[in-house]
Amino acid sequence: MNQAPADAAAFMRTFTDQYVRQNDRRVLFFPPAVSLHIVVQGIRERGDLEAGVQNIHWEDKGAFTGETSGPLARAAGAKHVLVGHSERRHVFGETDEETGRKVAAAFRAGLTPTICVGETLAQREAGETLAVVKRQLRAAVAGIDAGVVATSIVAYEPVWAIGTGKTATPADAAEVHVVLRAELRAMAGERGAAVPILYGGSVNRSNVDALLAADEVDGVLVGGASLDADQWLAIARSS
């Protein structure tokens, strides 16, 4: 819950004025719903920049006060949606089943879901990390055609590293990402090799290069550091 419309407009002006298109990457913005239209307007001339919403309901329409459906988000200019973010799971109690319903709703609406998976500190200390992320990923795409699964994005965000200043080491990230890649290949064949797998968890300009150098880390899902336009510019330009 950051960046009201006026703030988002100033942020986008700063970013688009200084960010030069790089053909080897995509830069995505996930503003709060009230500022989506501002971001969409700010990137309308930029094919390298895309916008998404932070959450959707699994129904396409109906009496669900306060919710946003996939079709509504798409009509407002969103191309992406976060699904299963750690805060949705652990603050709002979103279940694996609900995450799966939201992924299906995203695909129906023509949105690309970024499917978030990750373990808590207790699960990590119990040696359950790999089992947890595999369970979450499989639940998110249960019943979905392999070809459709291959068009998604996956993000590993260890809960213990979200907003804590603690970051998984590149080796920690690589261990999980290699397992997620194997799961994607098992579900979608060789098409699973092309699914971007992002790392999220206290990413900043100081650690982003080392994380991106780790095995199977294709990009980053950035939280607090993305609220500052200058730091987000530095991260977006990272190799």
C-alpha positions as CSV (number, residue, x, y, z in Angstrom):
1,M,0.0,0.0,0.0
2,N,2.3,2.7,-1.4
3,Q,2.3,5.2,-4.2
4,A,-1.0,7.1,-4.4
5,P,-1.8,8.3,-8.0
6,A,0.1,11.6,-7.7
7,D,3.1,9.8,-6.2
8,A,2.9,7.1,-8.9
9,A,2.8,9.8,-11.6
10,A,6.0,11.4,-10.3
11,F,7.7,8.0,-9.9
12,M,6.9,7.0,-13.5
13,R,8.1,10.3,-14.9
14,T,11.4,9.9,-13.1
15,F,11.8,6.3,-14.2
16,T,10.8,6.6,-17.9
17,D,12.9,9.8,-18.3
18,Q,16.0,7.9,-17.2
19,Y,15.5,4.3,-18.1
20,V,16.8,3.3,-21.6
21,R,15.2,0.3,-23.1
22,Q,17.2,-2.9,-22.8
23,N,16.1,-5.7,-25.1
24,D,17.3,-8.6,-22.8
25,R,14.7,-7.9,-20.1
26,R,11.2,-6.8,-19.2
27,V,10.5,-4.4,-16.3
28,L,7.1,-4.9,-14.6
29,F,5.3,-2.6,-12.2
30,F,2.7,-3.8,-9.7
31,P,1.1,-0.6,-8.2
32,P,-1.9,-0.6,-5.9
33,A,-5.1,-0.8,-7.9
34,V,-6.0,2.9,-7.3
35,S,-2.8,3.9,-9.2
36,L,-2.9,1.3,-12.0
37,H,-4.3,3.7,-14.5
38,I,-1.5,6.2,-13.8
39,V,1.2,3.6,-14.4
40,V,-0.5,2.3,-17.6
41,Q,-0.6,5.9,-18.9
42,G,3.0,6.4,-18.0
43,I,4.2,3.4,-20.0
44,R,1.9,3.5,-23.0
45,E,4.7,4.4,-25.3
46,R,7.1,1.9,-23.9
47,G,6.8,-1.7,-25.2
48,D,9.5,-2.8,-22.7
49,L,7.6,-1.8,-19.6
50,E,4.4,-3.5,-18.5
51,A,1.9,-3.2,-15.6
52,G,0.1,-5.6,-13.3
53,V,-2.1,-5.8,-10.3
54,Q,-1.1,-7.2,-6.9
55,N,-4.1,-9.5,-6.5
56,I,-7.3,-10.6,-8.2
57,H,-10.4,-12.6,-7.1
58,W,-11.0,-16.0,-8.6
59,E,-14.4,-15.2,-9.9
60,D,-14.8,-13.1,-13.1
61,K,-17.6,-10.9,-11.8
62,G,-20.2,-10.8,-9.0
63,A,-21.1,-9.5,-5.5
64,F,-17.6,-9.5,-4.0
65,T,-17.3,-6.0,-2.6
66,G,-13.7,-4.7,-2.4
67,E,-12.3,-7.3,-4.8
68,T,-10.9,-6.9,-8.3
69,S,-11.6,-9.5,-11.0
70,G,-9.2,-10.6,-13.7
71,P,-11.3,-9.1,-16.5
72,L,-11.6,-5.8,-14.7
73,A,-7.8,-5.7,-14.2
74,R,-7.2,-6.5,-17.9
75,A,-9.7,-3.9,-19.0
76,A,-7.9,-1.3,-16.9
77,G,-4.6,-2.1,-18.7
78,A,-3.0,-4.7,-16.5
79,K,-1.1,-7.5,-18.3
80,H,0.2,-9.3,-15.2
81,V,-0.9,-10.2,-11.7
82,L,0.9,-11.4,-8.6
83,V,-0.6,-14.6,-7.2
84,G,0.2,-16.3,-3.8
85,H,2.4,-13.5,-2.6
86,S,3.7,-14.3,0.9
87,E,1.6,-11.5,2.4
88,R,-1.5,-12.9,0.8
89,R,-0.7,-16.3,2.2
90,H,0.5,-15.3,5.7
91,V,-1.4,-12.1,6.5
92,F,-4.7,-12.8,4.7
93,G,-4.7,-16.6,5.1
94,E,-4.8,-17.4,1.4
95,T,-4.6,-21.2,0.9
96,D,-2.9,-23.2,-1.8
97,E,-6.4,-24.0,-3.2
98,E,-7.3,-20.3,-3.5
99,T,-4.0,-19.6,-5.1
100,G,-4.8,-22.2,-7.8
101,R,-8.2,-20.7,-8.4
102,K,-6.6,-17.3,-8.9
103,V,-4.0,-18.6,-11.3
104,A,-6.8,-20.2,-13.4
105,A,-8.7,-16.9,-13.2
106,A,-5.6,-15.0,-14.4
107,F,-5.2,-17.2,-17.5
108,R,-8.9,-16.9,-18.3
109,A,-8.6,-13.1,-18.3
110,G,-5.5,-13.0,-20.4
111,L,-3.2,-12.0,-17.5
112,T,0.2,-13.5,-16.9
113,P,0.4,-14.7,-13.3
114,T,3.6,-14.4,-11.3
115,I,3.2,-17.4,-9.0
116,C,4.9,-16.7,-5.7
117,V,6.2,-19.6,-3.5
118,G,8.3,-19.7,-0.4
119,E,8.8,-21.1,3.0
120,T,8.6,-19.7,6.5
121,L,11.6,-19.6,8.9
122,A,10.1,-22.5,10.8
123,Q,9.7,-24.5,7.7
124,R,13.2,-23.7,6.6
125,E,14.7,-24.7,10.0
126,A,12.7,-28.0,9.8
127,G,14.3,-28.8,6.4
128,E,11.0,-28.5,4.6
129,T,11.9,-25.7,2.1
130,L,12.0,-27.8,-1.1
131,A,8.8,-29.8,-0.2
132,V,6.9,-26.6,0.6
133,V,7.8,-24.8,-2.7
134,K,7.1,-27.8,-4.8
135,R,3.7,-28.3,-3.1
136,Q,2.8,-24.6,-3.6
137,L,3.9,-24.6,-7.2
138,R,1.9,-27.7,-8.1
139,A,-1.2,-26.5,-6.3
140,A,-1.0,-23.2,-8.2
141,V,-1.2,-24.9,-11.6
142,A,-3.2,-28.0,-10.8
143,G,-5.4,-28.9,-13.7
144,I,-3.9,-26.3,-16.1
145,D,-2.6,-27.3,-19.5
146,A,1.1,-27.7,-19.7
147,G,1.3,-25.2,-22.6
148,V,-0.5,-22.6,-20.5
149,V,1.7,-23.3,-17.4
150,A,4.7,-22.5,-19.7
151,T,3.5,-18.9,-20.1
152,S,3.6,-18.1,-16.4
153,I,6.3,-16.5,-14.3
154,V,7.4,-18.1,-11.0
155,A,8.9,-16.2,-8.0
156,Y,10.7,-17.7,-5.1
157,E,10.3,-15.4,-2.1
158,P,11.3,-17.0,1.2
159,V,8.9,-15.5,3.9
160,W,11.8,-15.0,6.3
161,A,13.5,-12.7,3.9
162,I,10.5,-10.4,3.1
163,G,10.9,-7.0,4.5
164,T,13.3,-8.2,7.1
165,G,16.6,-7.1,5.6
166,K,17.6,-10.8,5.5
167,T,18.4,-12.1,2.1
168,A,18.9,-15.7,0.9
169,T,22.5,-16.2,-0.3
170,P,22.9,-16.8,-4.0
171,A,23.6,-20.4,-3.1
172,D,20.3,-20.6,-1.1
173,A,18.4,-19.1,-4.0
174,A,20.1,-21.4,-6.6
175,E,19.2,-24.5,-4.6
176,V,15.5,-23.7,-4.7
177,H,15.5,-22.3,-8.2
178,V,17.1,-25.5,-9.6
179,V,14.3,-27.6,-7.9
180,L,11.6,-25.3,-9.3
181,R,13.1,-25.6,-12.8
182,A,13.0,-29.3,-12.5
183,E,9.3,-29.1,-11.4
184,L,8.5,-26.9,-14.3
185,R,10.1,-29.3,-16.7
186,A,8.2,-32.2,-15.2
187,M,4.9,-30.3,-15.6
188,A,5.5,-28.6,-19.0
189,G,8.3,-30.5,-20.7
190,E,11.0,-28.5,-22.4
191,R,8.6,-25.5,-22.4
192,G,9.2,-25.4,-18.7
193,A,12.8,-24.4,-19.3
194,A,11.6,-21.0,-20.6
195,V,9.5,-20.0,-17.6
196,P,11.3,-17.1,-15.9
197,I,12.0,-17.8,-12.2
198,L,12.5,-14.7,-10.1
199,Y,14.0,-14.3,-6.6
200,G,12.3,-12.0,-4.2
201,G,13.3,-11.2,-0.6
202,S,15.0,-7.9,0.5
203,V,16.5,-7.4,-3.0
204,N,18.4,-4.1,-3.3
205,R,21.0,-2.5,-5.5
206,S,23.8,-3.9,-3.4
207,N,22.9,-7.6,-3.7
208,V,21.0,-7.8,-7.0
209,D,24.1,-8.6,-9.2
210,A,25.2,-11.5,-7.0
211,L,21.6,-12.9,-6.9
212,L,21.2,-12.6,-10.7
213,A,24.5,-14.5,-11.2
214,A,23.1,-17.6,-9.3
215,D,21.9,-20.7,-11.2
216,E,18.4,-20.4,-12.6
217,V,17.8,-16.9,-11.2
218,D,16.3,-15.2,-14.2
219,G,15.2,-12.0,-12.5
220,V,14.1,-10.4,-9.3
221,L,10.8,-9.5,-7.6
222,V,11.5,-6.3,-5.7
223,G,9.6,-5.0,-2.8
224,G,10.7,-2.0,-0.6
225,A,13.6,-1.1,-2.8
226,S,11.3,-0.5,-5.7
227,L,9.6,2.4,-3.9
228,D,12.6,4.7,-4.5
229,A,12.8,5.5,-8.2
230,D,16.6,5.9,-8.1
231,Q,17.2,2.5,-6.5
232,W,14.6,0.9,-8.8
233,L,16.5,2.4,-11.8
234,A,19.7,0.9,-10.5
235,I,18.1,-2.5,-10.1
236,A,16.4,-2.4,-13.5
237,R,19.8,-1.7,-15.1
238,S,21.6,-4.5,-13.3
239,S,23.3,-7.2,-15.3
